[in-house]
């Protein structure tokens, strides 16, 4: 019995080295042809802002982020945006094709690196609910607002929190969903 | 003699094998604990509580063993080493099957939370035997489970259903007390207000729920409650948390539609009132959960 256990433990220890990541990445990302729709919807969600071309170079900010998105059921976009007052913003858009725990709030991602202060839910002029929060206390401070919506940005499918989005996505309503986060640096 | 030697060997071999089989889980937990990540303040409090109670229980047991040894009355707590090894073999085999099946069908590794839960399933009986001297203890298992970085996932899956429940409950409570109110998704129309009161994610009551569960497990362990009593304690904590949150939301809604709001002149007074109601409800929940679990005595339902 002990030899069986030792064998199984060695097998379990070797499992993370199984070559599965490349397969999963190709199968998930190959199915998306929605870049234009994503751009249009994001622009629609950001009145008073001009969305600039997609930032191709900096798709993954770190190797850790790249590792995470290997198993992400969708696609990541980064845009630069310019407000009417001339302020620059970074817009992070995540497109998913199924409800998944992998699409979590940006607050959850940033909590590992920065102290987070929740600033509550606010509605913009279009009536889109945005979850606002501040990441960081000293040095670089990020002001972030985030919303979840369907691929076309329908008004009745916009949510400030990820749990509301998840349950709506589980119940149906759309096949593809977006998470749009606007990040400014202070 | 052979049995004693085998037990001594198992004492070191089993933890080593556990480390080997579940090294990705341990590595991930350690990384998250040291660099932040998924561990929020709620999770850290549950880890601290678990460490506190496990150390206390371990020392108490050591002391009892010493006393018994002095009295020459020590009954050796026989551990069937083969049973333990067999159990661990089954759990590791299950882990391998699930991992391979998930990789094959879903094309990605098993979710880390499931891997962590399997690790807890593997480690709990050994810890229970070492610390409590019993093969399985449900409250220890539950306490270890709440030590996982669980809060973020709970928030993801349960925040919306909890808010729906709290909104409906608060609207019902207000209607019963004579204040007309109607729930609409996670917001509700109260009294004469034209704009609905929105129940934000922060008001889902998940913190009440989590604190209640950790407290219920902590006390169940401390009082050495049986499995049925532990389940009862956790259910009682759940009901109390939901009830307290409904009460909090009803109070906040009354506050926001009453003339009291107009009397708040200084900035931040409304937020202070909001916080005060939240903290009072939290304290009431914790005290009620404490009394409820304290009321249970070992052997009452077993």
Interface residues (C-beta under 8 A of the other chain):
Chain A: X1 X2 X4 X5 X6 X8 X9 X10 X11 X12 X13 X15 X16 X18 X20 X23 X24 X27 X28 X71 X101 X104 X108 X111 X112 X113 X118 X120 X121 X131 X160 X161 X162 X163 X164 X166 X167
Chain B: X13 X17 X18 X20 X21 X22 X23 X24 X32 X35 X36 X37 X38 X40 X82 X85 X86 X88 X89 X92 X93 X95 X96 X99 X100 X103 X107 X108 X109 X111 X152 X153 X155 X156 X157 X158 X159 X160 X161 X163 X186 X198 X200 X201 X202 X204
